[in-house]
Amino acid sequence: MDFALSPKHEMMKSMFKDFAEKEVAPVAAELDEKGEFSWDLFKKMGKLGMFGLPYPREYGGAGADYLTYVLACEQIAHACCATAMLLTSQNSLSSWLIYKYGTEEQKRKYLTPLITGQELGAFCLTEADAGSDAANQQTTAVLEGSEWVLDGSKRFVTNGGLAGIYIVVARTSGSRGPKGISIFIVEKDTPGLSFGRKENKMGVRASQTTEVILQNCRIPKENLLGKEGDGFYMAMQNLDGGRISIGGIALGLAQAALDEAVKYSKERQQFGKPLAANQAIQWMIADMATELEAARLLVYRAAWLRDQGKKHTKEASMAKLYASEVATRAANKAVQIHGGYGYMKEYKVERLMRDAKICEIFEGTSEIQRMVISRAALK
């Protein structure tokens, strides 16, 4: 068994780390404070090819493997979780369904602009009554002649109002549950597509989240993605990859928390000695470091399984579940080690603690991950 990254992976990791330190970290706190999406970072990441990492060169991608993409998520999240969310929402959620199920025409028209950074994408799945219960879709799509007519609303859409391409999950039959759900591609300037308020979030504030509203929204018949009625299965497949990338983001957050805790505990003097000289602090750091390495193995293994074309639904859920909870615990410990200073916005750990929590919620809560894992274990 080989637990080391290849020289190529190490080189890519170093490149991502350099970009994160030079371009992302210096503006992360300001973007968080203002709750401002950075088009400048979007353009820079697109130019670097980060939105097409796991996609073939023929569509404008980098032709890299999924582990390389996870390494990018990890390094960017170390500097800014919200910017890492931009990376995963573009790579995993918006582009993959078009790559996997799109026609050649759809790939050329929509996939290439997404993975080259010409267009920003958004995945519209969650509704007011369809969060963890994703099969309870109320948004409808009715075929009228040569057009699909979409009606409904979507909640908590990352990049809502900013994206130019929306991947919308809707019900195309009267059947309840997962049957009769389909997926569509909707362009931003389509009449009937509008956006609700920008959500005022606790964390990842530089990632814009809005409601997406569809009212008599008419799109061409050919904008159906994949087969009619297969949408729920397609969306769940999409989340397998997305959950691995969220695991990568959680790793970056946890590593940042550990790094800040180590640095502060060595510098901060109390009772005539550094905090790091106290066993209570040492044990907290030991737990953080150990859990982080365990999480990293789970996430990298899930990415490896995906690269090998092996089934990885359970492993993706394990990686996402454990890494996200490790990130939350690590951020909490980092704040505790900083004491009162950790509660102040001047210190990075305050932002890490706010950002980490979302990893336990989006793309399937920790409770949903435990359902997926338990079903596999009990099968």
C-alpha positions in Angstrom: 0.0 0.0 0.0 1.3 3.4 -1.0 0.0 6.4 1.1 2.2 9.0 -0.5 1.1 11.5 -3.1 2.8 11.1 -6.5 5.3 13.7 -7.6 2.7 15.1 -10.0 0.1 15.4 -7.3 2.7 17.1 -5.0 3.5 19.5 -7.8 -0.2 20.4 -8.3 -0.7 20.7 -4.6 2.2 23.1 -4.4 0.7 25.2 -7.2 -2.7 25.3 -5.6 -1.2 26.3 -2.2 0.8 29.1 -3.9 -2.3 30.5 -5.6 -4.2 30.3 -2.3 -1.5 32.1 -0.3 -0.9 34.8 -2.9 -4.3 35.5 -4.3 -7.0 34.2 -1.9 -5.7 34.6 1.6 -5.0 38.4 1.4 -8.6 39.2 0.5 -10.5 36.4 2.4 -11.3 38.4 5.5 -12.5 41.5 3.6 -14.7 39.4 1.3 -16.2 37.7 4.3 -16.8 41.0 6.1 -18.5 42.5 3.1 -20.3 39.3 2.1 -19.0 39.9 -1.4 -18.5 37.5 -4.3 -15.2 38.0 -6.0 -15.4 38.1 -9.8 -11.7 38.8 -9.8 -10.9 35.5 -8.1 -13.4 33.7 -10.4 -11.5 35.0 -13.4 -8.1 34.1 -12.0 -9.2 30.6 -11.1 -10.7 30.1 -14.6 -7.5 31.3 -16.2 -5.5 28.8 -14.1 -7.9 26.0 -15.3 -9.2 25.2 -11.9 -12.8 24.8 -13.0 -12.0 22.1 -15.4 -9.6 20.0 -13.4 -11.3 16.6 -13.7 -12.6 17.1 -17.3 -11.2 16.1 -20.7 -9.1 18.5 -22.7 -11.4 18.2 -25.6 -14.0 20.3 -23.8 -11.4 22.7 -22.4 -10.6 20.8 -19.2 -7.3 20.0 -17.6 -7.5 16.3 -17.9 -6.5 15.7 -14.3 -7.9 13.1 -11.9 -10.4 13.6 -9.1 -7.7 13.5 -6.4 -6.0 16.5 -8.0 -9.3 18.4 -7.8 -9.7 17.4 -4.1 -6.2 18.8 -3.5 -7.3 22.0 -5.0 -10.4 22.2 -2.8 -8.2 21.5 0.3 -5.6 24.2 -0.5 -8.1 26.9 -1.4 -10.3 26.2 1.7 -7.2 26.6 3.8 -7.3 30.2 2.8 -11.0 30.8 2.2 -13.9 28.3 2.5 -16.2 30.5 0.4 -13.8 30.6 -2.5 -13.4 26.8 -2.2 -17.2 26.6 -2.5 -16.9 28.4 -5.8 -14.5 25.7 -6.9 -16.7 22.8 -5.9 -20.0 24.3 -7.1 -18.5 24.9 -10.5 -16.6 21.6 -10.8 -18.9 19.1 -9.1 -22.4 20.4 -9.1 -22.8 22.6 -12.2 -20.6 20.8 -14.7 -20.6 17.1 -14.0 -24.2 16.4 -14.9 -23.7 18.0 -18.3 -20.5 16.1 -18.8 -22.0 12.8 -17.8 -25.5 13.0 -19.3 -25.4 15.9 -21.8 -25.6 15.6 -25.6 -22.5 16.6 -27.6 -24.3 19.8 -28.5 -25.1 20.6 -24.8 -21.4 19.9 -23.8 -20.1 22.3 -26.4 -22.7 25.0 -25.6 -22.7 24.8 -21.8 -19.9 22.5 -20.4 -17.0 24.2 -22.2 -18.0 27.8 -20.9 -18.3 26.4 -17.4 -15.1 24.6 -17.1 -13.1 27.3 -18.9 -14.4 30.0 -16.5 -16.4 31.9 -19.2 -19.7 31.2 -17.3 -20.6 30.7 -13.7 -23.0 27.8 -12.9 -25.6 27.0 -10.3 -27.2 23.7 -9.2 -30.9 24.1 -8.2 -32.1 21.2 -6.1 -33.3 22.3 -2.7 -36.8 23.6 -2.1 -38.7 24.8 0.9 -40.1 21.3 1.5 -37.4 19.4 -0.3 -34.1 19.7 1.6 -32.9 16.3 3.0 -36.1 14.9 1.4 -34.8 15.7 -2.0 -37.4 13.5 -3.7 -40.2 15.7 -2.6 -39.8 18.1 -5.6 -42.6 20.6 -6.1 -41.1 22.5 -9.0 -42.8 21.3 -12.2 -41.8 21.0 -15.9 -44.6 20.5 -18.4 -43.9 19.9 -22.1 -45.9 22.2 -24.4 -45.1 21.7 -28.0 -41.3 22.3 -28.5 -40.9 23.9 -25.0 -40.7 22.9 -21.4 -42.5 25.2 -19.0 -41.0 25.4 -15.5 -42.8 26.6 -12.4 -41.6 26.6 -8.8 -38.9 27.9 -6.6 -35.5 26.7 -5.3 -33.9 27.6 -2.0 -30.3 28.1 -0.9 -28.9 28.2 -4.4 -25.1 28.8 -4.5 -24.2 31.5 -7.1 -27.9 32.3 -7.5 -28.4 35.6 -9.3 -24.8 35.6 -10.4 -24.6 32.4 -12.5 -25.3 32.4 -16.2 -26.2 28.7 -16.4 -28.7 27.0 -14.0 -29.1 23.2 -13.6 -32.7 22.8 -12.4 -34.3 19.7 -10.9 -38.1 19.5 -11.5 -41.0 17.1 -11.6 -42.2 16.0 -15.0 -44.9 13.6 -14.0 -47.6 13.4 -11.3 -45.7 10.5 -9.6 -44.6 11.1 -6.0 -41.1 10.4 -4.7 -38.1 9.9 -6.9 -40.0 8.8 -10.0 -40.9 11.4 -12.6 -38.1 13.9 -11.7 -36.0 15.3 -14.5 -33.2 17.9 -14.9 -33.0 20.9 -17.2 -30.5 23.6 -18.3 -31.8 27.1 -17.9 -30.0 30.2 -19.1 -30.0 33.3 -16.9 -31.7 35.6 -19.4 -34.7 33.2 -19.9 -38.0 35.1 -19.3 -39.7 33.8 -16.2 -36.4 33.2 -14.3 -35.9 35.6 -11.4 -34.1 35.7 -8.0 -35.1 36.2 -4.4 -33.1 38.0 -1.7 -29.5 37.4 -1.1 -29.2 35.3 2.1 -27.4 36.8 5.1 -25.4 33.8 6.2 -23.4 33.0 9.3 -20.4 31.8 7.4 -19.0 31.4 3.8 -20.3 34.9 3.3 -18.3 35.5 0.2 -20.4 32.8 -1.6 -23.7 34.2 -2.7 -26.8 32.3 -1.9 -30.3 33.2 -3.1 -33.7 31.8 -4.0 -34.3 31.0 -7.6 -37.8 31.5 -8.9 -39.3 30.0 -12.0 -42.7 31.4 -13.3 -43.9 30.2 -16.7 -40.2 29.8 -17.5 -40.0 28.4 -21.1 -36.9 26.7 -22.3 -36.3 24.7 -25.5 -37.2 21.0 -25.6 -33.6 20.1 -26.1 -32.6 21.6 -22.8 -33.7 18.5 -21.0 -30.6 16.9 -19.5 -30.4 13.1 -19.8 -33.5 11.1 -19.9 -36.9 12.3 -18.7 -37.7 10.7 -15.3 -34.0 9.9 -14.5 -33.4 13.2 -12.7 -33.4 12.0 -9.1 -30.9 9.2 -9.8 -28.7 11.6 -11.8 -28.8 14.2 -9.0 -27.8 11.6 -6.3 -24.9 10.5 -8.5 -23.8 14.1 -8.8 -23.8 14.4 -5.0 -21.4 11.5 -4.7 -18.6 13.5 -6.3 -19.7 16.7 -4.6 -19.5 15.1 -1.2 -15.9 14.1 -1.8 -15.0 17.7 -2.7 -16.8 18.9 0.5 -14.6 16.5 2.3 -11.6 18.2 0.7 -12.9 21.6 1.8 -13.3 20.3 5.3 -9.7 19.1 5.3 -8.5 22.6 4.3 -10.5 24.2 7.1 -9.3 21.7 9.7 -5.7 22.1 8.6 -6.0 25.9 8.9 -7.5 25.6 12.4 -4.6 23.3 13.4 -2.0 25.6 11.9 -3.5 28.7 13.6 -3.7 26.8 17.0 -0.1 25.6 16.8 1.2 29.1 15.9 -0.8 30.9 18.6 0.0 28.4 21.3 3.7 28.8 20.6 3.6 32.6 20.7 1.1 33.3 23.5 2.7 33.5 26.9 0.7 32.7 30.1 2.1 32.1 33.6 5.6 32.6 32.3 5.6 30.0 29.6 4.0 29.4 26.1 0.5 28.0 26.0 2.0 25.0 24.1 3.9 24.0 27.2 0.6 23.1 28.9 -0.5 19.5 28.6 -4.2 20.5 28.2 -3.2 22.5 25.0 -0.9 19.7 23.8 -3.7 17.1 24.0 -6.1 19.4 22.2 -3.6 19.8 19.4 -2.9 16.0 19.4 -6.6 15.3 18.9 -6.8 17.8 16.1 -3.8 16.4 14.3 -4.9 12.8 14.6 -8.4 13.4 13.5 -7.2 15.4 10.6 -5.0 12.7 9.3 -7.8 10.1 9.6 -10.1 12.4 7.7 -7.5 12.9 5.0 -7.2 9.2 4.4 -10.9 8.8 4.1 -11.2 11.7 1.6 -8.2 10.7 -0.5 -9.4 7.1 -0.6 -12.9 8.2 -1.8 -11.3 10.3 -4.5 -9.1 7.4 -5.5 -12.1 5.0 -5.8 -13.8 7.5 -8.1 -10.7 7.8 -10.2 -10.6 4.0 -10.5 -14.2 3.9 -11.6 -15.2 1.9 -8.5 -18.5 2.3 -6.5 -17.9 5.0 -3.9 -21.3 6.2 -2.6 -20.7 4.9 0.9 -17.1 6.0 0.9 -18.0 9.5 -0.3 -20.5 9.8 2.6 -18.0 8.5 5.1 -15.4 11.1 3.9 -17.9 13.9 3.9 -19.4 13.0 7.3 -16.1 12.5 9.2 -14.1 15.3 7.6 -16.8 17.9 8.1 -17.3 17.0 11.8 -13.5 17.0 12.2 -13.4 20.5 10.7 -16.0 21.7 13.2 -14.3 20.2 16.2 -10.9 21.5 15.0 -12.2 25.1 14.6 -13.9 24.9 18.0 -10.7 23.8 19.6 -8.7 26.5 17.8 -11.0 29.2 19.1 -10.7 27.7 22.6 -7.0 27.7 22.5 -7.0 31.4 21.4 -9.3 32.2 24.3 -11.0 35.6 24.1 -8.9 36.5 21.1 -10.4 33.6 19.2 -13.8 35.3 19.5 -12.6 38.4 17.7 -12.8 38.9 14.0 -9.2 40.0 13.8 -8.2 36.4 14.2 -8.8 33.9 11.4 -10.1 31.2 13.8 -13.3 33.2 14.3 -14.1 32.9 10.6 -13.0 29.2 10.5 -15.5 28.4 13.2 -18.4 30.1 11.3 -17.4 28.6 8.0 -16.8 25.0 9.2 -20.4 24.4 10.2 -21.8 24.5 6.7 -19.7 21.4 5.8 -22.0 19.4 8.0 -25.1 20.7 6.3 -24.9 21.2 2.5 -24.8 18.4 -0.1 -26.4 16.2 2.5 -26.4 16.8 6.3 -24.4 14.6 8.6 -27.6 12.8 9.4 -28.2 11.9 5.8 -24.6 10.7 5.5 -25.2 8.4 8.4 -28.4 7.1 6.7 -26.4 6.3 3.5 -23.6 4.6 5.4 -25.9 2.6 7.6 -27.9 1.3 4.7 -24.6 0.1 3.0 -23.4 -1.5 6.3 -26.8 -3.3 6.9 -27.3 -4.4 3.3 
